[in-house]
Amino acid sequence: MRRRTTVLRSLWQILLSVLLGSCVSVLATEPASLIRIDASHDVRTTTPWLTGACIEDVNHEIYGGLYSQMIFGESFQEPADIPIAKGFTAHGQSWRIDRDTIGSPVGNGNKLIADHVELVDGKVSVEVRFDDNSGGNAGLIVRTSQAGPGIDQFYGYEVALDPERQIVRLGHHCNDFTLLQDVPCDIPIGKWIKLETRLRGTVIEVFVDGDPKLHFTDDSAEAIKAGSVGLRHFHRRASYRHLAYQDEQELHTLPFVDAVDKVDEVSRMWTSFRTHTAQGRFELDSDRFFVGRQSQQLIHAGGEGEVGLYNQGLNRWGMAFQSGRLYEGVVYFRSDSSCEVHVSLQSKEGDRTLAETTISVSSNQWTKHTFSFTPDDSCRDGRFAISLTAPGKVNVGYVSLQPGEWRRFHGLPVRRDVAELLQHQGITMLRYGGSMVNTDTYRWQNMIGPRAERPPYRGHWYDFSTNGWGIFDFMEFCEAAGFEYIPTLSMNETPESVAQFAEYATGDASTAWGRKRIANGHARPYHLKYLQLGNEERVDEQYAQRFIERAQAIWNVHPELTLVVGDFVYSDVIHDSQHVTGAASGITNLNGQQQILEFAKSQNKRVWFDLHVWTGGPGIDRSTEGMLSFIDALEAMQTGANFQVVVFELNANNHSHRRAIGNALALHAIEQDGRIPVTLSANCLQPDGQNDNGWDQGLLFLSPSSVWLQPPGYVTQLFAKYYQPRLLKCTPEGSASSLACSASLSEQGDVLCCRVINATDQTIRTQLRIDGFQRTQATIEVAQLVGQLDDTNTEEQMNRIAPKIHERKPQEANTDLPVTIEPYSITIFKFQ
């Protein structure tokens, strides 16, 4: 307890300095300032597993990210973008009009945007009806623009009602989500509720059934001044009627009337085209589909020219092709009559063909065709096309396009540049998990076998997710890259199913599931050491019982496996395990955790508890203290179980230098406490410009042709590069006491690294004093990451915020070293 109290006292001193920094100036006559390091005595051995990351299929970390598949919408499962209501553009699952009302099924941020509306100031109103009090929210979006498919892919303000939580919510969206205000509100079920928003400059007011509920002034730099109006619901069903807006001129009603426009029926991530005089039709076939629920049909009905479809990759961001390089593909076709199908690589506008080949289709059964070609020109934002040049009809069920092995990592379906930058970043451990595992259809058995035949599923972040790259692809990649790894299984898996997973992953040819793995092309067992069950769960007695049932089944197959409890966030300090507050899951005691510990003790097995911590920066979040008190509470139970707490998600809502400082302070606190063996930061990857939800926190950014690190990614790199296992006593004194300081020694005792984190806006001038270490090299390596809090890196300026490394050569060896610690910086001194 003394160790934790000392660490927390130091951390809260840092936070206090951040809060008061703007009121304090560095005087010319500073008090004595010193960072004292005692190299003669080890405090303890530190863990190398604090420099990991969490991969979740969010922000499309896999498709468009790590997976080298260039097609997005590979199996044509997305519905067509067919006009639903006249005068509106719909995004999300099918909207349905019933007389004067409109609604749609539960979806991930379904949106309906009024066309040709540009509202600055005025009123917007709609009536909303909920048939149940299930989770999620629904309501208006105002001053809206740049909308597209995806949870948060739009600019504007969200004004939503949440019947489960009985609140009205105001949120800000710029292809992300920022909560502005939640206010309690009585929201009845089965009744029409009038929701009204009034906009006046920076002032936003919300009324519910005529009663004022919310008043907010958005004077931020990101305030949105104008845009359209529309409807949106998040993770729930809702109905709407009587949508209207009033501007300075008059009241405008926006009735819901069936659209009559005839459009091509093309799966959403594909686009139809015709050239010259060619006539064509496009239909989604739900009768004899290849996989999922539908396939795509294209028909050339006559005339001269092409009738076809093209795909531009993730959310149409374009495909990067390199001249003279090999590209390989797979496509599944069927046709009732013989035809010639052309597949090609094209420029963005389709005015240049970079490579092309012809495939003969002669069977009405689904048939696999492979192809390859080499473009004769380069393109950063190209497209892949399928077309007919003569009358005929063909159905397409699945398409894959990948670069050749020149751009794949170890021959795997993984982008080489992404994988190699992860290695260069210093990643030591990866987790594959998060909210994606919590859906009813996330099942490991759908992730094995031929990629094209793996069934799609409705994901948490994307309704039309596929299993082309899954848990076993992740494990194979980690083993090739040299990373330790933790896959996550859904708690919806049965005990029998999780036991079969363990056998499939680690069994030999004498086991039924081991033989299936071998038959699927992976002869040797995976080096599986850790397995998580669930993500951000409510760890109560019910969860404990379900965990115990699955743990027993797994340990019967793989007794040495460390199992991880998918716990959550604790924002308040826990003083009594029977009276817990501030738990994100809503639990009020730790009885579930105690049951799991007692079971693990009875089985002589090891369990970990995964807690998540907020690191929005630049200071320490209270969830750090809650996490450390959680460990204290489990230790106080004295169950004798072999357990540890781990952190699989450092979370924020930004990828800026602010978050870099926040991550560094959290890692420092965890290192100083010494009881947490693994810490991973979320999110591992983020496609640039394609963030369609609130988790705008990627460590590594990528485009179709480039990869680069954001400031928090460089924190991971610095902690990994200068890791030494022997933690030393390091004491800041005087004005240096506002700094987070640590020192560590190599195993042989010949390298000493001192890390200093300045989370304040003040320059700190101090001195390093090292006792018990004799330098043999005159030069000192200094690495520094410094910037303004909101600084980020872009594709045009990839190293705007990056570590600067230089050498210092003091005139005298083994004396106090004067140092200047810049505001908002991480500085590391390496002595040899």
C-alpha positions, 0 to 999 in steps of 0.5 A: 500500500505504501508503494501505491500511495507514494506513486499516486502522490507523485502523479497527483503532484504532476496533475496539480502542476498541470492545472496551476501551470498557467499561473506559475512562472519560472523565476530567475532565482529558482529553488534548488532543482535536482533529479537524484538517481541511485544506481547502486540499488535496484528497486525491482525488475520491470516488464518489457510488455508495456509497449503493446497495442490493441487491434480492434476492427474499428476505424477499419483497422483490418480492412484498409489497414493491416489486411492486404486485401484491397477490395472493400465490399468483397462479397457484395453484402452491402445493400444498394444506395436506393433512394428511400424518401424523396428529397433525402439521402439515406445512409445505413440499413434500409429505411421504410416509409409507412404513411407519414412516418419513417424508420429503419432497423437497428443500425450503426448510426443510420442517417437520413439527410435532407437534400438542398437544405443549408440552415444557419440559425432557426428551429428544427423539430421532429416527433420521435417514437420508441417502442421499447427502452433498449439501449441506444439513442435517436433523434435529430442531426443539425447543421449537417454536412459530409455525411456517409455510411458509418457510425459517426461519418458526418459533420454536425450536431447530434440531438438525441433521446436515450430511453434506456438512460432517460437522457437527452444528449447533445454531441458534436461530430466531425467524423468522430464524436465529442459529448457536449452535454447529457441532461436527465429527461423523462422519455416515455415508451409507446408515445410520440415525443416532440424534439426541437432544437433552436440554433442561434449563433453559437447557442444551441437549445433543446426542447422536449415536448415544449419543455426546455431541457438543454442550453449549450454555447459552443464557442470552440474552434470546431463549432459548426455554423451551417448545414442540413438537417436530418435524422439519426439513430444509434444502436436502436430502432426508432420512428419519426414523423413531422420533420420541419425546420424554420429559418429566417424566412418561413417554416418548411415541412419535410414530408416523407414521400416514397422516392420514384427515381430508378437507379442501378441496384449495386452493392453500396461499396461498388459503383456502376458504369457504362461507356459509349452506347452500351446499355446495362442493368444491375441487380442484387441476387438473393436466390443463388448467392455465393455467401451471406445473403446476396451476390451482384449481377451485371447485364450487358443489354446491347450497344457498343462499349462496357457495362461494369462495376468498379471498387475504390477500396475502403470507403472509396478512398482509392487504390495505390498501384505501382508500375511494373509490380505484380498484383494478384486476385481471385474472383467467383463467377457464375453465368447461365451462358458463356461470356467473357468478363474483363477485370482491370486496374484503372485510374480514378476516373476510369480514363486510363486502363493500367492493366487488364485481363479477360476471364472466360465464364462458362458455368452456372455454378460458382467457380473460382478464377485466379488472375494476375497483372502488372500495371504499366503506370502508377496511380495513387487513387485508382480503382478495380473494375469488372466489366462486360463488353458484349451482351451477356449476364454474369453474377459475381460472388466474391473478389479479392485483390492483393499486391504480390509478395513484394508488398506482403509481409512474410507472404501473409495477407498483410501489408508489409509497410504496416507490419514493418512499422509496427516492428519499428514502433517497438511493439512487444505484444498485440491484442485482437479484441474490443467491442467487436467481439461482443456481437452475437455473430462474432464466432471463431469457427467462421474465421477458418477455411477458405477466405472467400467462403467464410460467412459475413456477420453484422459487426459492432462497428460495421453492419457488413463485416466479413471474416476474410481476416480473423483470429487465426490470421492475427495469431499467424501474423504475430508469430511471424512478426515476433510479437506476443499476442492475446486473442479475444473470444466472445462470451457468447461462445459456449463452453464446448466451442471455446474448448474446441478453439483451444484444441484447434489452436494447439492440438496435434493430429491426434485431436479432432480439431487439431486435424481440422487445423492441419487440413486448413493448411497450418500444420504446426500448433500456434504458440498460444499462451493467453486468451481473453474471454469477453470485453468490457463485461459486467463482471458480476456473479452471473459473468463469473459463473459463465467465465468459470464454465468456459475456463474449466472447458479450456483448461481441460484442453490446455492447462497452461493457458492464462485466461483473461477476464474482460473487465472494464473501467473503475473511475473511483478509488475502491476502499471497500470491495463491497461498496464500489462506485464509478465502475463503468459496467455498473457493478457495485461490488467485487463478488464476481471477481472474488468467485473467479479468484477462488475458482482459479485457486482451486484449479491452481491456474493463473488469471488476469483481469483486463482493466481499461484506462483513459489517457486523453491527456495531458494529465493523469485521469482518475481511472489510473488511481481506480485501477491501482485501487482495484489491485489493492482490493483484490489483494485484500481478498487474500484468496491465494490465487495466482492473478494479475491485473493488465491493461489492454486499452489505454483509450483517448479521443485524440491522437495528438501530442496531448494523448502522447503525454497522457500515455507516457504518464499512465505508462510511468505510473504503471511502471512505478507501481510494478504490479501490472505486467502488460499494458496495451494502447488503443487503437493500434491502427487508423486509416487516414481520413476514414475514421467513422466513429468516436475512436480517433486515437490511432497510434499508426496512421496509414493511407493506401500508399503510406504509413506513419506514426502519430505522437502516441505511437512515438511514445511506444517507440521511446519506451521500447527503445530505451527499456532497461529491466532494472528499475532504480530509485529516482527522486526529483527535488525542488522545481523538478518535483513537478516532473515524472522521472524514472531511471533503469539499468541494463541487465549487465549494469553498463547502460543507464537510461533516465526518462523525464516527462514534463506534463506542464507548460513550464520549462524546467531547468534542473540537474541529473545526479547519478550515484553508483554508476561509472560512465565509460563513454563520454557522450550521452544520447538524448532523445526528446519528443516535444510539441504543442498539445494539439499537434499531430502528424499528417501524410504530408508532414509525417515527422512533424512531431517525432523524437529528436535524437542527439548526443551531448558530450559534457566537459567533465564525466560523472558530475551533475549534468545540467538539463533543460526539460521543455514543456509538454515533453518526454526526454530520455538520457542514455548513459554508457 
